[in-house]
Amino acid sequence: MNDRSGAAPERLDRSKFSRVFADDFTGDGLDNSRWVPHYLPHWTTDERSAARFVLGDRGLRLSGS
């Protein structure tokens, strides 16, 4: 929903939140205990639903194909 009044959105108070985990995406692959390797695997094949990504010096880069 767009606010066309020009008013600035209310800032989220993050003081009540705590980080559960952090990942710097270094290494050879993703930690499968934290990251899901497939999208919608229940109605397609593992090959077609595999998450496509590149891990590099700048971290994780998701790919559409």
NORHUFEN-V731037 format. One record per backbone hydrogen bond with DSSP energy under -1.0 kcal/mol. NH is the residue of the N-H (numbers start at 1). CO is the residue of the C=O. If there is no record, write none. Layout:
NH|CO / NH|CO
This chain:
17|14 / 34|31 / 35|31 / 39|49 / 43|40 / 49|45 / 51|37 / 54|61 / 56|59 / 59|56 / 61|54 / 63|52
